[in-house]
Amino acid sequence: MSEVSWIAVDWGTTQLRAWALAANGNVLHRAASASGMGSLAVDQFEAALLELIDGWLRADRVTEVVACGMVGARQGWREAPYAEVPCAPQAMAQVIRPEVSDARLRVSIIAGLCQRAPADVLRGEETQIAGLLAEWPDYHGLVCLPGTHSKWAEVRAGQVTGFQTFMTGELFALLSGQSVLRHGMQGDHPLDLPAFDAGLCAATERPLLGALFGLRAESLLEGLAPAAARSRLSGLLIGQELAGLSEHWQGLPVCIIGDGEVAERYRHALTTLGIAAQTLGAEQVTLAGLAAAHQHISGGF
């Protein structure tokens, strides 16, 4: 079996993911745990990492670990200061190294990006954008990164020129699980595409706050099915998100970074607006971005 050359880590708020890579870039091992940044104290990060990767380390040499995501947040292992846009997606001069007790590893944490006006921040997505540019160096367009907090970034000449965050996923979770709407959309259901499309359409026809309560009223008066109610809520929120971006299209191409149903919902929603978006897998570009950072680090950081 090939020897582990270095380890890539994507450390979010709720999940820790790691990959052991060979010198040629092949993934040798994958592992994940629920030890996200949000569940750890500062003195628990090294132990959480070792629990996942200990079997990949050798006693006779130091293995480089390159990490992105919320591990570099103020509440993380050690804060990696934001780089301000416009700038390259990965600010290698601002990579930081937390102190470790285990002599078998050396950890580097990639900085996030910030924008002053309007104020905005991101962590982790900068590495995915770097991964996109590793594959398409001349890409000039918009990058959509769906998630709990969806990010839209404009990329030009190898730099992130600006970005915007939408709390779409978090609002969906709150509204469907904790608001009065929860009574009409209980359970986990497959996407009802006609209902989703109805939500997309309603997002441009009615004020959002009124359209939201309309879901509850229709459930009471017309027996709107839970699957249709959840799908229409998703369409309403994603439709509002896209409506807030209309001035940014300017004929630019769009690339969605993501996997599964969520990425497909955004691709479909964009198609209804006449925008054909390309899609790249999240793991694919995350690893490409971490590999680009590792190349810089191993070259003299």
C-alpha positions as CSV (number, residue, x, y, z in Angstrom):
1,M,0.0,0.0,0.0
2,S,1.2,3.6,-0.7
3,E,2.5,5.6,2.1
4,V,0.5,8.5,3.6
5,S,2.2,11.7,2.5
6,W,-0.1,14.2,4.1
7,I,-3.5,14.6,5.6
8,A,-6.3,17.0,4.4
9,V,-9.0,18.1,6.9
10,D,-12.3,19.9,6.4
11,W,-13.4,20.9,10.0
12,G,-16.8,22.5,10.2
13,T,-19.1,23.5,13.0
14,T,-20.8,20.1,13.3
15,Q,-18.5,17.6,11.5
16,L,-14.8,16.8,11.1
17,R,-13.7,15.1,7.9
18,A,-10.2,13.9,7.0
19,W,-8.5,12.3,4.1
20,A,-5.0,10.5,4.0
21,L,-3.3,11.2,0.7
22,A,-0.4,9.7,-1.1
23,A,2.3,11.8,-2.7
24,N,0.6,11.4,-6.1
25,G,-2.7,12.8,-4.8
26,N,-4.6,9.5,-4.5
27,V,-6.9,9.2,-1.5
28,L,-5.7,6.3,0.7
29,H,-8.2,6.6,3.6
30,R,-11.3,8.7,4.5
31,A,-12.7,9.3,8.0
32,A,-15.3,11.5,9.6
33,S,-16.7,12.2,13.1
34,A,-19.2,14.4,14.8
35,S,-16.4,16.3,16.6
36,G,-17.2,19.6,14.9
37,M,-15.8,23.0,16.1
38,G,-19.1,23.8,17.9
39,S,-18.7,20.8,20.3
40,L,-15.1,21.3,21.3
41,A,-13.2,23.4,23.8
42,V,-9.8,24.9,22.7
43,D,-7.9,22.2,24.5
44,Q,-9.9,19.4,22.9
45,F,-9.1,19.9,19.2
46,E,-5.8,17.9,19.0
47,A,-7.4,14.9,20.8
48,A,-10.4,15.0,18.4
49,L,-8.1,15.1,15.4
50,L,-5.9,12.3,16.7
51,E,-8.9,10.1,17.4
52,L,-9.7,10.2,13.7
53,I,-6.2,10.1,12.1
54,D,-3.9,8.3,14.7
55,G,-3.7,5.2,12.6
56,W,-2.4,7.2,9.6
57,L,0.6,8.7,11.4
58,R,4.1,7.3,11.6
59,A,6.4,7.5,14.7
60,D,9.5,8.1,12.6
61,R,8.4,11.3,10.8
62,V,6.2,14.4,10.9
63,T,3.0,14.3,8.8
64,E,1.7,17.6,7.5
65,V,-2.0,18.2,8.2
66,V,-3.7,21.0,6.2
67,A,-7.1,22.1,7.6
68,C,-9.8,24.5,6.4
69,G,-13.1,25.6,7.9
70,M,-14.4,26.6,11.3
71,V,-11.3,25.2,13.0
72,G,-9.8,28.6,12.3
73,A,-12.7,30.6,13.7
74,R,-12.4,32.7,16.8
75,Q,-14.1,29.9,18.8
76,G,-11.9,27.2,17.0
77,W,-8.5,25.7,17.7
78,R,-6.7,28.9,16.9
79,E,-8.0,31.9,15.0
80,A,-6.7,32.4,11.5
81,P,-7.4,36.0,10.6
82,Y,-9.6,36.8,7.6
83,A,-8.1,38.0,4.3
84,E,-10.0,40.8,2.9
85,V,-11.4,40.6,-0.7
86,P,-10.6,41.3,-3.4
87,C,-7.8,38.7,-3.0
88,A,-6.8,35.2,-4.0
89,P,-9.2,32.6,-2.3
90,Q,-6.4,31.3,-0.1
91,A,-4.2,33.8,1.7
92,M,-1.2,31.6,2.2
93,A,0.7,34.4,4.1
94,Q,-2.0,34.1,6.8
95,V,-1.9,30.4,7.3
96,I,-1.4,29.7,11.1
97,R,-0.1,26.7,13.0
98,P,-1.5,25.8,16.3
99,E,0.8,24.2,18.9
100,V,0.5,20.5,19.2
101,S,1.7,18.0,21.8
102,D,2.1,15.0,19.4
103,A,5.4,15.2,17.6
104,R,4.1,13.1,14.7
105,L,2.0,15.9,13.2
106,R,2.2,19.5,12.2
107,V,-1.1,21.3,11.6
108,S,-1.6,24.3,9.3
109,I,-5.0,26.2,9.2
110,I,-6.1,28.2,6.2
111,A,-7.6,31.6,6.8
112,G,-11.1,32.6,5.7
113,L,-12.2,35.6,3.8
114,C,-14.0,38.8,4.8
115,Q,-15.7,41.7,3.1
116,R,-16.1,45.1,4.7
117,A,-19.1,46.6,2.8
118,P,-21.5,45.0,3.0
119,A,-20.0,43.1,5.9
120,D,-19.7,39.4,5.3
121,V,-17.4,36.5,6.2
122,L,-16.7,32.9,5.1
123,R,-14.5,30.0,6.2
124,G,-14.0,26.8,4.3
125,E,-15.6,28.0,1.1
126,E,-12.4,29.8,0.2
127,T,-10.7,26.4,-0.1
128,Q,-13.5,25.1,-2.4
129,I,-13.2,28.1,-4.6
130,A,-9.4,27.5,-4.7
131,G,-10.2,24.0,-5.8
132,L,-12.4,25.2,-8.6
133,L,-9.6,27.5,-9.8
134,A,-7.1,24.6,-9.6
135,E,-9.3,22.8,-12.2
136,W,-10.4,25.9,-14.2
137,P,-7.7,28.6,-13.6
138,D,-9.3,31.1,-16.0
139,Y,-12.8,30.8,-14.5
140,H,-14.7,34.1,-14.5
141,G,-18.1,33.9,-13.1
142,L,-20.3,33.3,-10.0
143,V,-19.8,30.4,-7.6
144,C,-22.8,29.1,-5.7
145,L,-22.0,27.2,-2.5
146,P,-25.3,25.9,-1.0
147,G,-25.5,25.0,2.6
148,T,-26.9,26.1,6.0
149,H,-25.6,29.5,5.0
150,S,-25.4,29.6,1.2
151,K,-22.5,31.6,-0.3
152,W,-22.4,33.3,-3.6
153,A,-18.9,34.6,-4.7
154,E,-17.8,36.4,-7.8
155,V,-14.4,35.1,-9.2
156,R,-12.3,37.0,-11.7
157,A,-8.6,36.7,-12.7
158,G,-7.9,34.2,-9.9
159,Q,-9.4,36.4,-7.2
160,V,-12.6,36.5,-5.2
161,T,-13.8,40.0,-5.9
162,G,-16.9,39.9,-3.6
163,F,-19.4,37.5,-2.0
164,Q,-22.8,37.4,-0.2
165,T,-24.2,35.0,2.4
166,F,-27.8,33.9,2.6
167,M,-29.2,32.1,5.7
168,T,-31.5,30.0,3.5
169,G,-30.8,26.6,5.0
170,E,-31.0,27.8,8.6
171,L,-34.3,29.6,7.9
172,F,-35.7,26.4,6.4
173,A,-34.7,24.4,9.4
174,L,-36.1,27.0,11.9
175,L,-39.4,27.6,10.0
176,S,-40.1,23.9,9.3
177,G,-39.0,22.7,12.7
178,Q,-39.8,25.4,15.2
179,S,-42.4,27.9,13.8
180,V,-46.1,27.5,13.4
181,L,-45.5,26.1,10.0
182,R,-44.1,22.9,11.6
183,H,-47.7,21.6,12.1
184,G,-48.2,21.3,8.4
185,M,-44.9,19.8,7.3
186,Q,-43.9,17.2,9.8
187,G,-41.7,14.3,8.7
188,D,-39.0,13.9,6.1
189,H,-40.3,13.7,2.6
190,P,-38.9,13.5,-1.0
191,L,-38.9,16.7,-3.0
192,D,-42.3,17.4,-4.6
193,L,-41.0,19.2,-7.7
194,P,-44.3,20.9,-8.8
195,A,-44.7,22.3,-5.2
196,F,-41.1,23.4,-5.2
197,D,-41.7,25.2,-8.6
198,A,-44.8,26.8,-7.1
199,G,-42.7,28.1,-4.3
200,L,-40.1,29.5,-6.7
201,C,-42.9,31.3,-8.6
202,A,-44.5,32.6,-5.5
203,A,-41.2,34.1,-4.3
204,T,-41.4,36.7,-7.1
205,E,-45.2,37.3,-6.8
206,R,-45.8,37.8,-3.1
207,P,-44.0,39.3,-0.1
208,L,-42.2,36.5,1.6
209,L,-43.7,37.0,5.1
210,G,-47.2,36.7,3.7
211,A,-46.4,33.8,1.4
212,L,-45.0,31.9,4.4
213,F,-48.2,32.1,6.5
214,G,-50.1,31.2,3.4
215,L,-48.5,27.7,3.7
216,R,-50.1,27.3,7.2
217,A,-53.5,28.6,6.0
218,E,-53.5,26.3,3.0
219,S,-52.7,23.4,5.2
220,L,-55.7,24.2,7.4
221,L,-58.2,25.1,4.7
222,E,-57.2,22.9,1.7
223,G,-55.3,20.0,3.3
224,L,-51.9,20.9,1.8
225,A,-49.8,17.7,2.2
226,P,-46.7,17.9,4.4
227,A,-44.4,16.9,1.4
228,A,-45.9,19.7,-0.7
229,A,-45.7,22.2,2.1
230,R,-42.0,21.4,2.8
231,S,-41.1,21.6,-0.9
232,R,-43.0,24.9,-1.4
233,L,-41.2,26.4,1.6
234,S,-37.9,25.3,0.1
235,G,-38.8,26.9,-3.2
236,L,-40.0,30.1,-1.5
237,L,-36.7,30.6,0.3
238,I,-34.4,29.6,-2.6
239,G,-36.5,31.8,-4.9
240,Q,-36.0,34.7,-2.5
241,E,-32.2,34.0,-2.4
242,L,-32.0,34.1,-6.2
243,A,-34.1,37.2,-6.4
244,G,-31.6,39.0,-4.2
245,L,-28.8,38.2,-6.7
246,S,-30.4,39.5,-9.9
247,E,-28.1,42.5,-10.2
248,H,-25.0,40.2,-10.1
249,W,-25.8,37.8,-13.0
250,Q,-24.6,40.2,-15.8
251,G,-24.5,37.2,-18.1
252,L,-21.8,35.5,-16.1
253,P,-21.6,31.7,-15.9
254,V,-22.5,30.0,-12.7
255,C,-20.8,27.0,-11.0
256,I,-22.6,25.2,-8.2
257,I,-20.3,23.5,-5.7
258,G,-22.2,20.8,-3.9
259,D,-23.6,17.3,-3.9
260,G,-27.0,15.5,-3.8
261,E,-30.4,17.0,-3.7
262,V,-29.6,20.4,-2.3
263,A,-27.2,21.2,-5.2
264,E,-29.8,19.8,-7.6
265,R,-32.5,22.1,-6.2
266,Y,-30.3,25.1,-6.9
267,R,-29.4,23.9,-10.4
268,H,-33.1,23.4,-11.2
269,A,-34.1,26.8,-9.7
270,L,-31.4,28.5,-11.9
271,T,-32.7,26.6,-14.9
272,T,-36.2,28.1,-14.4
273,L,-34.5,31.5,-14.7
274,G,-32.8,30.5,-17.9
275,I,-29.4,30.1,-16.3
276,A,-27.5,26.9,-17.1
277,A,-25.2,26.1,-14.2
278,Q,-22.4,23.7,-14.0
279,T,-22.0,21.5,-10.9
280,L,-18.8,20.3,-9.2
281,G,-18.7,17.8,-6.3
282,A,-17.9,19.3,-2.9
283,E,-15.3,16.7,-1.9
284,Q,-13.6,17.0,-5.3
285,V,-13.0,20.7,-5.0
286,T,-12.3,20.7,-1.3
287,L,-9.5,18.2,-1.8
288,A,-8.2,20.1,-4.8
289,G,-8.1,23.3,-2.7
290,L,-6.4,21.6,0.2
291,A,-3.9,20.1,-2.2
292,A,-3.1,23.6,-3.6
293,A,-2.6,24.9,-0.1
294,H,-0.4,21.9,0.8
295,Q,1.8,22.6,-2.2
296,H,2.4,26.1,-1.0
297,I,3.1,25.0,2.5
298,S,5.5,22.2,1.6
299,G,7.2,24.6,-0.8
300,G,8.5,26.8,2.0
301,F,5.9,27.9,4.6
